[in-house]
Amino acid sequence: MKEFVLSSAAFFGGLAIIIGAFGAHALKKIFSEEQLKNFETGVKYQMYHAIVLLITGYQFPFISGIEKGMGYCFIIGIVLFSFSIYGLCISAAMGKKMTFLGPITPLGGLLFVIGWFLLLLVNFTQ
């Protein structure tokens, strides 16, 4: 699990750079100000949590259920939160907004919050 967390950190961190650059250059021409701001929020949260995955990947062995749950919350949270924002922004800019993605974003945010509280909890159980 530890290797999975560290690999996920590297993958999502690198992907945040690529997606951020894509948004700043290619999508800037087709996005409204609000869409660009929302897209950047997705990139920021992806990078923040990639960094958290990197730090926790080196800090914890990911043997206990709490540690594993924390890792999964951050990883799945990135996918649900950031990627639903990317999908909403891109689909809206193309005139075919995928509204079903709207309720997915807060679920990713909830997983982020749970992951942070599990991080707090894991520090009390050691």
N, C-alpha and C positions, 0 to 999 in steps of 0.2 A: 504493500500500500504506500509506503514511504516513497518508493520510486515512481509510483503513479502520480502522487501529489507533486513531486519535483518535476516530472515530465509535463504534467498539466500546467504548472507554473511557467515553464519555459515556452510551451506551446501558446498559451493564452497571452503571455507577455509579448512574444514575437508577433503574434497575430494582431494584437492591439496596435503595434507600430504600423503594420501594413494597412489595417483598416483605417486608422487615423490619418495616414498619409493619403489614402484613397479618398477619404471624405474631404480632406483639406484641399485636394487638387481637382480630382475628377468630379466629385459630387457637388463641390462648391458652386459650380455653374448651374446646376439644376435644382438645388435646395433653396428653400426660403430661409430667412434668418432663423426662424423658430426651428425648422427642421435641422439646420446645421447645428444649432445649440443642443437640441435633443440627441443628435447623433454623437456629438462630442461628449455628452453625458454618458452614453453607453460605452464609449472608448475609455473614458476616465475610470468608470467603475470596473471595467474589465481589467485595466492596468492595476488599479488599487488592489484588487483581489488576486491578481497574478502575483503581485509582490507579497501579499499575505500568505499565499500558498508557498512561495519560495521560502519565506522566513520560517513558517511553521513546519515545512518539509525538512528543514535542517534542525529545528528545535525539538521536534517530537518523533518518537519511533512509529507512531500510528499503529499501535498494537491494541489499545483499548477501544471499546465501542464509542466512547465520547470523542476520541481523537479521529477515528474513522468518520463518524458522523459530521464532525467539523469539516473535514476535508471534502466530503461529498456535498455538504451544504454550500461551500464556497464554489466548487466546480459546477454543480448543477445550477447554482444561482447565477453564475456568469452566463451560462448558456441561455437560461430563461430570461434574465434581465436584459443583458446587453444585446443579445441576438434578436430578441423581440423588438427592441428599440430600432435596431438596424433595419429590420424588416418593415416596421411601421413607417419609418422615414423614407426608405427607398420606394416602397409601394405607393405611398402618398405622392411622392414627387412624380411618379409615373402615371398618376391619375387613377390607380386601382388600389386604394388603401385596403390592406388586409386587416380589417377591424377585429378579427378573432384573436389577433396578437395582443390587443389592448389589455385583456385580463391576465395575460401571462406575465407581463412585466412586473406587477406587484408580487406575484408568487416568487419570482426570482429575488426581489427585494426582501421578502419575508425569509427566504433561505439565507440571504446575507446576514440578516439580523440574528437568526438562529445560530448560524456559524459563529458569529461574534460572541454570543452568549455561551456557546459550547467552549469557545476559547477561554472565556472567563472561568467557566466551570472546571475545565481541565487543569487550570492552574491551582485550583483549590483541592483537587483530588490527588495531587502528587505529593 
